[in-house]
Amino acid sequence: MAFGVVDRGTNVLEVRPTSVCALSCVFCSVNAGPQSRARWAEYVVEAEALLSALEEVVRFKKTDDVEVHIDGMGDPGAYPQLVELVEGAKAIRGVAVVSMQTRLYMLDEGRIRRLAEAGLDRFNVSIDALDPALARKLAGAGWYNVERVLQLVKTALEAGINVVISPVWVPSLNDEEMPKIAKWAVENGVGRGGGSTRRCLSRSTSRTRGAAASTCCQ
């Protein structure tokens, strides 16, 4: 599994600090979570090492509009040095935007506000269903509370962090949830903040693998 700093030839650099995730989503492409039958170890990378490598890669790219996107083979919200990582990334010359992919469930209001103060510009939040029972089924966790996640999205917006909702559409399972999620996003001001646009620095091709497809509400 890939971790550390990932450069795919655009102005977006992926930073992957951890593989830890408390959910076992039914569509997970990296087999994360407590129900995984393939993983025998997890990783957590020290923030100092990540920031050192990140600064070197940003300097190599010689551009001033880099977006640092914190994601992972798990959920970066579980990373204990997340605030320090965001603050350090935002301080690097050439970094314009710091964003983060998350399911948001492991954060609380206080930590979200600290992330805003550290300079986090955007959350890409995975919400796959508004129906509580279906959301729990897709997350592979009986304790998962989508209503709590929706409230945390509102907290993030109030703190000045832009939010993009990026549900995973699983045909025949959550088809009817897609328009509901889009409607909720519009009604709650999701996606109205700033953010960088991915700019290709080299030719690349992306494909959606498997039955699940990621969509975007902004």
Secondary structure as the mmCIF struct_conf table of DSSP 4:
data_model
#
loop_
_struct_conf.conf_type_id
_struct_conf.id
_struct_conf.beg_label_comp_id
_struct_conf.beg_label_asym_id
_struct_conf.beg_label_seq_id
_struct_conf.end_label_comp_id
_struct_conf.end_label_asym_id
_struct_conf.end_label_seq_id
STRN STRN1 GLY A 4 ASP A 7
BEND BEND1 GLY A 9 GLY A 9
STRN STRN2 THR A 10 THR A 10
BEND BEND2 ASN A 11 ASN A 11
STRN STRN3 VAL A 12 ARG A 16
STRN STRN4 THR A 18 THR A 18
BEND BEND3 ALA A 22 ALA A 22
TURN_TY1_P TURN_TY1_P1 VAL A 26 PHE A 27
TURN_TY1_P TURN_TY1_P2 SER A 29 VAL A 30
BEND BEND4 GLY A 33 GLY A 33
TURN_TY1_P TURN_TY1_P3 PRO A 34 GLN A 35
BEND BEND5 ARG A 37 ALA A 38
BEND BEND6 TRP A 40 TRP A 40
STRN STRN5 VAL A 44 VAL A 44
HELX_RH_AL_P HELX_RH_AL_P1 ALA A 47 LYS A 61
TURN_TY1_P TURN_TY1_P4 LYS A 62 LYS A 62
BEND BEND7 ASP A 64 ASP A 64
STRN STRN6 VAL A 66 ILE A 70
BEND BEND8 MET A 73 GLY A 74
HELX_RH_3T_P HELX_RH_3T_P1 PRO A 76 ALA A 78
TURN_TY1_P TURN_TY1_P5 PRO A 80 GLN A 81
HELX_RH_AL_P HELX_RH_AL_P2 LEU A 82 LYS A 90
TURN_TY1_P TURN_TY1_P6 ALA A 91 ALA A 91
BEND BEND9 ILE A 92 ILE A 92
TURN_TY1_P TURN_TY1_P7 ARG A 93 GLY A 94
STRN STRN7 VAL A 95 THR A 102
TURN_TY1_P TURN_TY1_P8 TYR A 105 MET A 106
HELX_RH_AL_P HELX_RH_AL_P3 GLU A 109 ALA A 118
TURN_TY1_P TURN_TY1_P9 GLY A 119 GLY A 119
STRN STRN8 ARG A 122 VAL A 125
BEND BEND10 LEU A 130 ASP A 131
HELX_RH_AL_P HELX_RH_AL_P4 PRO A 132 ALA A 139
TURN_TY1_P TURN_TY1_P10 GLY A 140 GLY A 140
TURN_TY1_P TURN_TY1_P11 GLY A 142 TRP A 143
HELX_RH_AL_P HELX_RH_AL_P5 VAL A 146 GLU A 158
TURN_TY1_P TURN_TY1_P12 ALA A 159 GLY A 160
STRN STRN9 ASN A 162 ILE A 165
HELX_LH_PP_P HELX_LH_PP_P1 PRO A 167 PRO A 167
STRN STRN10 VAL A 168 TRP A 169
TURN_TY1_P TURN_TY1_P13 PRO A 171 LEU A 173
BEND BEND11 ASN A 174 ASN A 174
TURN_TY1_P TURN_TY1_P14 ASP A 175 GLU A 176
HELX_RH_AL_P HELX_RH_AL_P6 GLU A 177 GLU A 187
TURN_TY1_P TURN_TY1_P15 ASN A 188 GLY A 191
BEND BEND12 GLY A 193 GLY A 193
STRN STRN11 CYS A 200 CYS A 200
BEND BEND13 LEU A 201 SER A 202
BEND BEND14 GLY A 210 ALA A 211
STRN STRN12 ALA A 213 SER A 214
STRN STRN13 CYS A 217 CYS A 217
#
